[in-house]
């Protein structure tokens, strides 16, 4: 009878332990699923961040290119104006000489 009670007690202890381990296993499974979900989100956000960086960099590059083109155009216009002034300055003395000659 004593042995039977001892075996029943041990059997109950084992059942309790098995139940605890099953609960722990289920909790670990759900935590593992949560880790997978979070890793997926992190990868998604990393991709989105990289795409955003590329877009911003691309826009900045385009903006710099447009500014450079504007500056190049302005520089070319300035050169044309300066050449025109130089031409007029070169021609003016001739005009003055002609007036003097007349």
C-alpha positions as a LaTeX table, in Angstrom:
\begin{tabular}{lrrr}
\hline
Residue & $x$ (\AA) & $y$ (\AA) & $z$ (\AA) \\
\hline
Unk1 & 0.00 & 0.00 & 0.00 \\
Unk2 & 2.87 & 2.32 & 0.90 \\
Unk3 & 4.58 & 1.48 & $-2.38$ \\
Unk4 & 1.34 & 2.10 & $-4.31$ \\
Unk5 & 0.97 & 5.55 & $-2.72$ \\
Unk6 & 4.60 & 6.37 & $-3.50$ \\
Unk7 & 4.15 & 5.31 & $-7.15$ \\
Unk8 & 0.91 & 7.33 & $-7.41$ \\
Unk9 & 2.72 & 10.38 & $-5.99$ \\
Unk10 & 5.64 & 9.95 & $-8.43$ \\
Unk11 & 3.16 & 9.49 & $-11.31$ \\
Unk12 & 1.42 & 12.76 & $-10.34$ \\
Unk13 & 4.78 & 14.54 & $-10.11$ \\
Unk14 & 5.69 & 13.29 & $-13.60$ \\
Unk15 & 2.29 & 14.37 & $-14.99$ \\
Unk16 & 2.81 & 17.84 & $-13.49$ \\
Unk17 & 6.31 & 18.06 & $-14.93$ \\
Unk18 & 5.09 & 16.88 & $-18.36$ \\
Unk19 & 2.32 & 19.48 & $-18.27$ \\
Unk20 & 4.82 & 22.24 & $-17.32$ \\
Unk21 & 7.15 & 21.19 & $-20.14$ \\
Unk22 & 4.29 & 21.14 & $-22.67$ \\
Unk23 & 3.28 & 24.65 & $-21.56$ \\
Unk24 & 6.89 & 25.78 & $-21.84$ \\
Unk25 & 7.17 & 24.17 & $-25.29$ \\
Unk26 & 4.00 & 25.96 & $-26.46$ \\
Unk27 & 5.26 & 29.29 & $-25.07$ \\
Unk28 & 8.62 & 28.81 & $-26.81$ \\
Unk29 & 6.85 & 27.99 & $-30.08$ \\
Unk30 & 4.82 & 31.22 & $-29.91$ \\
Unk31 & 7.92 & 33.21 & $-28.95$ \\
Unk32 & 9.74 & 31.65 & $-31.92$ \\
Unk33 & 6.87 & 32.68 & $-34.21$ \\
Unk34 & 7.04 & 36.21 & $-32.77$ \\
Unk35 & 10.81 & 36.34 & $-33.40$ \\
Unk36 & 10.24 & 35.23 & $-37.02$ \\
Unk37 & 7.54 & 37.90 & $-37.44$ \\
Unk38 & 9.75 & 40.60 & $-35.95$ \\
Unk39 & 12.72 & 39.54 & $-38.09$ \\
Unk40 & 10.48 & 39.79 & $-41.15$ \\
Unk41 & 9.36 & 43.28 & $-40.14$ \\
Unk42 & 12.94 & 44.33 & $-39.50$ \\
Unk43 & 13.99 & 43.08 & $-42.94$ \\
Unk44 & 11.03 & 44.88 & $-44.54$ \\
Unk45 & 11.84 & 48.16 & $-42.79$ \\
Unk46 & 15.52 & 47.80 & $-43.66$ \\
Unk47 & 14.58 & 47.43 & $-47.35$ \\
Unk48 & 12.21 & 50.40 & $-47.16$ \\
Unk49 & 14.87 & 52.50 & $-45.44$ \\
Unk50 & 17.45 & 51.58 & $-48.09$ \\
Unk51 & 14.98 & 52.40 & $-50.88$ \\
Unk52 & 14.20 & 55.72 & $-49.23$ \\
Unk53 & 17.92 & 56.50 & $-48.90$ \\
Unk54 & 18.46 & 55.66 & $-52.57$ \\
Unk55 & 15.51 & 57.86 & $-53.57$ \\
Unk56 & 16.76 & 60.78 & $-51.45$ \\
Unk57 & 20.31 & 60.37 & $-52.77$ \\
Unk58 & 19.00 & 60.17 & $-56.33$ \\
Unk59 & 16.90 & 63.31 & $-55.87$ \\
Unk60 & 19.86 & 65.16 & $-54.36$ \\
Unk61 & 22.05 & 64.05 & $-57.26$ \\
Unk62 & 19.42 & 65.23 & $-59.78$ \\
Unk63 & 19.07 & 68.55 & $-57.95$ \\
Unk64 & 22.86 & 69.01 & $-57.97$ \\
Unk65 & 22.93 & 68.18 & $-61.68$ \\
Unk66 & 20.19 & 70.76 & $-62.41$ \\
Unk67 & 22.05 & 73.37 & $-60.35$ \\
Unk68 & 25.28 & 72.57 & $-62.19$ \\
Unk69 & 23.49 & 72.91 & $-65.54$ \\
Unk70 & 22.04 & 76.27 & $-64.45$ \\
Unk71 & 25.45 & 77.46 & $-63.35$ \\
Unk72 & 27.05 & 76.24 & $-66.58$ \\
Unk73 & 24.36 & 78.07 & $-68.58$ \\
Unk74 & 24.85 & 81.22 & $-66.52$ \\
Unk75 & 28.62 & 80.99 & $-66.99$ \\
Unk76 & 28.20 & 80.59 & $-70.75$ \\
Unk77 & 25.85 & 83.59 & $-70.86$ \\
Unk78 & 28.34 & 85.61 & $-68.85$ \\
Unk79 & 31.12 & 84.65 & $-71.26$ \\
Unk80 & 28.96 & 85.70 & $-74.22$ \\
Unk81 & 28.20 & 89.03 & $-72.55$ \\
Unk82 & 31.87 & 89.59 & $-71.77$ \\
Unk83 & 32.85 & 88.70 & $-75.34$ \\
Unk84 & 30.20 & 91.12 & $-76.61$ \\
Unk85 & 31.57 & 93.88 & $-74.39$ \\
Unk86 & 35.10 & 93.17 & $-75.53$ \\
Unk87 & 33.95 & 93.29 & $-79.15$ \\
Unk88 & 32.21 & 96.62 & $-78.56$ \\
Unk89 & 35.26 & 97.98 & $-76.76$ \\
Unk90 & 37.46 & 96.93 & $-79.66$ \\
Unk91 & 35.04 & 98.46 & $-82.17$ \\
Unk92 & 34.45 & 101.72 & $-80.26$ \\
Unk93 & 37.85 & 103.27 & $-80.93$ \\
Unk94 & 37.29 & 102.73 & $-84.65$ \\
Unk95 & 33.96 & 104.48 & $-84.41$ \\
Unk96 & 35.59 & 107.31 & $-82.49$ \\
Unk97 & 38.38 & 107.52 & $-85.08$ \\
Unk98 & 35.84 & 107.70 & $-87.88$ \\
Unk99 & 34.08 & 110.55 & $-86.13$ \\
Unk100 & 37.42 & 112.27 & $-85.73$ \\
Unk101 & 38.20 & 111.72 & $-89.37$ \\
Unk102 & 34.91 & 113.23 & $-90.47$ \\
\hline
\end{tabular}
